[in-house]
Each structure stands twice: as structure tokens, then as C-alpha cells.
Amino acid sequence: MRLILIAPMALLAACQVSEGNNSVTVAYNQDVAENAAQDVANAAEEAGDAIANGTEEAVDTAKNVDVDVDVDTNKANNSN
């Protein structure tokens, strides 16, 4: 979802605006756009790696949980 919000900003950053002689010129710099797109892709990959690592740690933690349950079947000692 955040990528959808970041991508237009990255493309907008590739636009170069210049003013002069009562005119405004807007130029699209493809190199800047490609660099921005690569930066966004790298950030997305890093985020995916972080999520995968966090998931693996959670699974490892869940596997290492040891629960002991004591059941007393003697009705005289049980009270609610």
C-alpha cells in the first residue's frame, strides 16, 4: 500500500522544472526516475526480508514454548 503512495512521488521527483524569459519548462529525467524506481524496489525488498526474518523468529519462538499441565483427578481436591 505504501508503495502505491511512494511511486508517484518518485516519478514527480524525476521532473525538473526551470523558469526563464517568462516561460516555465518541465523536463522528465529518465535517469532520475530509474534511480528512484530502483530505490523503491530496494526498499520493498528490504521490507520483505525484514518481514520474513520476523516470521522465522516468531516460528522459532513458538516451537520453543514448553507448557506443563497438571491435572488433578481427585474430586475432593477440586473446587470451583
NUGUFI-207329 format. One line per field, with one value per atom (N, C-alpha, C): residue number from 0; atom name; y, x, z. Coordinates in Angstrom, 3 decimals, m for minus. Atoms other than C-alpha are relative to their C-alpha. Layout:
BEGIN
k: [NUM/...];
a: [CA/...];
py: [Y/...];
px: [X/...];
pz: [Z/...];
This chain:
BEGIN
k: [0/0/0/1/1/1/2/2/2/3/3/3/4/4/4/5/5/5/6/6/6/7/7/7/8/8/8/9/9/9/10/10/10/11/11/11/12/12/12/13/13/13/14/14/14/15/15/15/16/16/16/17/17/17/18/18/18/19/19/19/20/20/20/21/21/21/22/22/22/23/23/23/24/24/24/25/25/25/26/26/26/27/27/27/28/28/28/29/29/29/30/30/30/31/31/31/32/32/32/33/33/33/34/34/34/35/35/35/36/36/36/37/37/37/38/38/38/39/39/39/40/40/40/41/41/41/42/42/42/43/43/43/44/44/44/45/45/45/46/46/46/47/47/47/48/48/48/49/49/49/50/50/50/51/51/51/52/52/52/53/53/53/54/54/54/55/55/55/56/56/56/57/57/57/58/58/58/59/59/59/60/60/60/61/61/61/62/62/62/63/63/63/64/64/64/65/65/65/66/66/66/67/67/67/68/68/68/69/69/69/70/70/70/71/71/71/72/72/72/73/73/73/74/74/74/75/75/75/76/76/76/77/77/77/78/78/78/79/79/79];
a: [N/CA/C/N/CA/C/N/CA/C/N/CA/C/N/CA/C/N/CA/C/N/CA/C/N/CA/C/N/CA/C/N/CA/C/N/CA/C/N/CA/C/N/CA/C/N/CA/C/N/CA/C/N/CA/C/N/CA/C/N/CA/C/N/CA/C/N/CA/C/N/CA/C/N/CA/C/N/CA/C/N/CA/C/N/CA/C/N/CA/C/N/CA/C/N/CA/C/N/CA/C/N/CA/C/N/CA/C/N/CA/C/N/CA/C/N/CA/C/N/CA/C/N/CA/C/N/CA/C/N/CA/C/N/CA/C/N/CA/C/N/CA/C/N/CA/C/N/CA/C/N/CA/C/N/CA/C/N/CA/C/N/CA/C/N/CA/C/N/CA/C/N/CA/C/N/CA/C/N/CA/C/N/CA/C/N/CA/C/N/CA/C/N/CA/C/N/CA/C/N/CA/C/N/CA/C/N/CA/C/N/CA/C/N/CA/C/N/CA/C/N/CA/C/N/CA/C/N/CA/C/N/CA/C/N/CA/C/N/CA/C/N/CA/C/N/CA/C/N/CA/C/N/CA/C/N/CA/C/N/CA/C/N/CA/C/N/CA/C/N/CA/C/N/CA/C/N/CA/C];
py: [m1.190/0.000/1.256/m1.171/2.408/0.205/m0.102/1.608/0.785/m0.722/2.927/1.500/m1.413/6.220/0.571/m0.473/6.439/0.113/0.029/5.626/1.313/m1.281/8.816/1.107/m1.011/10.920/m0.191/0.284/9.199/0.457/m0.457/9.911/1.520/m1.459/13.520/0.567/m0.448/13.837/m0.025/0.082/12.933/1.181/m1.177/16.086/1.167/m1.154/19.067/1.229/m1.217/22.497/1.146/m1.183/25.574/1.177/m1.217/29.155/0.946/m1.007/31.836/0.636/m0.751/34.505/m0.173/0.090/34.432/m1.358/1.339/30.688/m0.989/1.081/27.529/m1.268/1.230/24.335/m1.155/1.211/20.912/m1.113/1.081/18.126/m1.250/1.293/14.455/m0.621/0.578/12.978/m1.496/1.451/9.240/m0.640/0.561/8.546/0.163/m0.243/10.127/m0.906/0.865/8.178/m1.448/1.377/4.891/m0.195/0.093/5.596/m0.024/m0.027/6.428/m1.325/1.283/3.272/m1.109/0.999/1.198/0.144/m0.228/2.812/m0.549/0.515/1.968/m1.528/1.462/m1.617/m0.567/0.454/m1.981/0.090/m0.158/m0.647/m1.077/1.047/m3.090/m1.361/1.270/m5.980/m0.091/m0.019/m4.955/m0.207/0.175/m4.724/m1.455/1.413/m8.199/m0.905/0.790/m9.594/0.153/m0.236/m7.989/m0.751/0.729/m9.482/m1.497/1.431/m12.921/m0.371/0.279/m12.734/0.039/m0.087/m11.650/m1.204/1.173/m14.506/m1.237/1.141/m17.041/0.026/m0.120/m15.707/m0.353/0.316/m15.958/m1.501/1.453/m19.561/m0.712/0.613/m20.449/0.169/m0.244/m18.868/m0.894/0.840/m20.741/m1.469/1.388/m24.045/m0.280/0.176/m23.478/0.202/m0.173/m22.986/m1.360/1.249/m25.705/0.263/m0.189/m25.982/m1.277/1.130/m28.249/0.189/m0.047/m29.050/m1.107/0.970/m30.737/m0.184/0.303/m32.460/m0.821/0.703/m33.486/m0.632/0.704/m36.137/m0.326/0.250/m36.323/1.061/m0.938/m34.736/0.751/m0.641/m33.926/1.252/m1.136/m31.515/1.071/m0.962/m29.774/0.864/m0.895/m26.722/1.123/m1.069/m24.100/1.268];
px: [0.827/0.000/0.873/m0.871/2.774/0.722/m0.676/4.464/m0.856/0.905/1.399/0.083/m0.105/1.812/1.373/m1.361/5.583/0.330/m0.355/5.762/m0.305/0.229/4.033/0.944/m0.937/6.267/1.375/m1.289/9.329/0.001/0.095/8.140/m0.022/0.046/7.401/1.396/m1.365/10.949/0.861/m0.762/12.194/m0.279/0.308/10.585/0.877/m0.838/12.892/m0.669/0.696/11.284/0.999/m0.863/13.127/m0.815/0.699/11.967/0.982/m0.835/13.278/m0.718/0.589/12.217/m1.505/1.461/8.561/m0.531/0.457/8.325/0.429/m0.320/8.356/0.195/m0.293/9.924/0.016/0.022/9.195/0.615/m0.689/11.548/m0.009/m0.001/11.379/1.373/m1.344/14.755/m0.129/0.182/14.647/1.009/m1.009/17.887/m0.420/0.458/16.500/m1.182/1.163/13.254/0.433/m0.486/15.125/0.686/m0.661/17.235/m1.035/1.048/14.129/m0.756/0.705/12.387/0.854/m0.903/15.437/0.054/0.002/15.497/m1.272/1.279/11.810/0.013/m0.068/12.401/0.915/m0.910/15.353/m0.655/0.686/13.282/m1.067/1.019/10.488/0.629/m0.697/12.953/0.474/m0.457/14.428/m1.174/1.183/10.939/m0.463/0.377/10.109/0.934/m0.976/13.318/m0.228/0.235/12.563/m1.233/1.221/9.068/0.283/m0.330/10.416/0.833/m0.834/13.053/m0.831/0.858/10.465/m0.911/0.866/8.200/0.776/m0.826/11.013/0.313/m0.272/11.878/m1.234/1.237/8.231/m0.268/0.191/8.028/0.981/m0.995/11.253/m0.390/0.432/9.929/m1.182/1.179/6.637/0.398/m0.451/8.484/0.679/m0.737/10.470/m0.854/0.878/7.439/m0.296/0.245/7.093/m1.083/1.127/3.802/m0.201/0.297/3.280/m1.400/1.365/m0.297/m0.135/0.244/m1.039/m1.502/1.421/m4.409/m0.199/0.318/m5.781/m1.375/1.268/m8.466/m0.718/0.622/m9.246/m1.089/1.113/m12.709/m0.004/0.030/m12.230/0.883/m0.918/m9.363/m0.386/0.430/m11.123/m1.126/1.094/m13.211/m0.111/0.235/m14.765/m0.370];
pz: [0.000/0.000/0.000/m0.053/0.867/m1.319/1.281/m2.420/m0.995/0.893/m4.241/0.258/m0.335/m2.400/m0.331/0.223/m2.868/m1.484/1.425/m6.585/m0.723/0.693/m7.836/0.459/m0.494/m5.603/m0.621/0.620/m7.017/m1.459/1.394/m10.560/m0.077/m0.035/m9.644/0.251/m0.280/m8.314/m1.261/1.242/m11.802/m0.921/0.814/m13.215/0.431/m0.285/m13.462/m0.605/0.416/m13.625/m0.028/0.091/m14.828/m0.518/0.403/m15.276/m0.683/0.650/m17.546/m1.165/1.131/m20.050/m0.074/m0.067/m18.939/m0.457/0.355/m19.500/1.083/m0.930/m17.440/m0.821/0.720/m18.722/0.985/m0.812/m17.278/m0.835/0.711/m18.297/0.869/m0.695/m17.373/m0.155/0.024/m16.441/0.258/m0.098/m17.105/0.949/m0.908/m15.222/1.455/m1.370/m12.062/0.322/m0.213/m12.490/0.216/m0.153/m12.899/1.345/m1.303/m9.831/1.128/m1.021/m7.803/0.027/0.067/m9.019/0.613/m0.582/m8.062/1.516/m1.446/m4.615/0.636/m0.517/m4.116/m0.011/0.083/m5.277/1.082/m1.053/m2.891/1.370/m1.283/m0.002/0.172/m0.072/m0.828/0.278/m0.234/m0.923/1.455/m1.391/2.436/0.958/m0.845/3.921/m0.029/0.114/2.611/0.781/m0.768/4.088/1.495/m1.423/7.446/0.478/m0.357/7.461/0.067/0.007/6.559/1.220/m1.172/9.301/1.275/m1.175/11.855/0.123/m0.005/10.856/0.432/m0.379/11.165/1.497/m1.430/14.634/0.818/m0.718/15.703/m0.001/0.091/14.478/0.921/m0.883/16.293/1.460/m1.374/19.475/0.353/m0.259/19.170/0.148/m0.099/18.679/1.343/m1.244/21.868/1.243/m1.143/24.101/0.615/m0.715/26.725/1.039/m0.908/28.583/0.800/m0.886/31.586/0.562/m0.529/32.578/1.030/m1.066/35.875/0.148/m0.118/36.068/1.270/m1.242/39.464/m0.177/0.217/39.032/1.295/m1.290/42.735/0.212/m0.115/43.064/1.333/m1.316/46.742/0.011/0.013/45.966/m1.004/1.007/43.070/0.542/m0.408/43.856/m1.021/0.966/41.638/0.679];
